[in-house]
Amino acid sequence: MTVALLVTCGALTPALAGEASVPMARTATTGNDTSMTTSTGIYNSEIAEANRRLLDYDADANGQWSQPTTRNVDDHSVVPLELRTPRGVIQINLSVFIDANTPQQHVEKLLSETIDRAAEHSDEKTTTSSDASQNEDPTQAQDEDATPVVRPRAYVRDSVLTKLERFVSATGTADVDKDELRWMLDQWRPGPVWLIARDAVSPPRPAFEPLLTRLDRDRDGNLSSDELASVPEQLKRLDNDRNRIVSTAELQSAVARDRRPPIQSAARTQWNLRWAKPTSESSANTPLAKLIATANVRSSSKTLPPDEPEQTSRLTVQSGTSDVFGNGNHVSVTIADSHGPMRVHFTAYDSPDLSPVARCQFSIAALLGDQPLWNHLDQNADGRLVELEQRVAVDRLMQLDRNDDQSISPDEWPVSFHVVISQGNSATVHLDASTPRSPTLPAAPAVQTPDWFVGMDTNRDGTLSQDEFLGSPDRFGEYDVNADGLITPAELTTDDQ
């Protein structure tokens, strides 16, 4: 008896096929050909990892990507987002620019460049073919016994732009249908222009506070009045290197040495980050806050000529009712609410080493902050508690006591969220790195600081203690206007500058 077995293998979905959002392997190219860079290997591990990351982003049951309803504001597209929290909805209008162009404009630029290169290559082939026919010697004898040498070549995965360029070259550049090229680009690139993380990537979870492990001596999950009074002493004990700064690394080291299980809150915060619906269908009748976020990224990792301005990754957030601070690629927003303070930390990542098509893709993900007490004390979100922050730690914690019972319970803890905006599909990878657990440089002071002050500030906390000050005690007292034992730039007069 003969049994025939037919096995049908399903093809990869269009979203996972083709070029991957990973840095492409460098190959030898001509100086003016920047699109022919390729990724090599069918089973490239980086491509597999990039395709796996796509599974972190939201799509419906039919595999269709969840896409925003963009709005045109001031000649550019705005992506509306909603951060839904138990206290209300925070509306976020996001704009992203690649070298001052929107992602859609940058895609059109790539398509135009691809068409131009296809036309140039067609002209080169025509010229080369014509020259070869003119220089051919019909009387030249050929060695019939010569055996051509066949050299095996490794498989080379063409980039998306290379495929488009070959298509345009084959069909002709006279009547190029850009709509057709856009459709092909949508099918071949790794996912859509916009990606937003699925809820399962950052599910509701118990709030973990490592600082509570050090401060809550009776392990009841609350901070009593006696425990609050001992906060300054407990923070000093965490300062292992005695530089008057408590870092997240020192806190984590202390928690690791503590053999007791960490204290966790049983309460779970229900939240999610979604594309916002049109205004008429929005779930936020009165939003908790309205934020305008703008990210600027580079289109290439190449060094720019000296006469051209440098394109740096910058993130700005604007709000008419909330406090905004931070610079560079990290900005934090403090939102006042009757239930207690709420913070939203924004971090932007650019990836200029990605392939040209992948640079036009942006992913967004969010995370619930798991160190609410630490984040509340760390006022500038730089991952450190400097001496000024330690001195006001008790007062800031007492601000959380909404029921005036002289203790802090988990339901009074502040809430914080971390929103990551990433070029490519790496937003979910950057989530942990965006939290204050990763120490960052302190923000630049608002007041101009003289060079002698910066030179004496050995621990870089923005203040001078008596140990750091190289002058006389009397001179220190003149600078220390409020007599708190620290000199700050705000206490210096114009003459001191």
Disulfide bonds with the S-S distance in Angstrom:
none
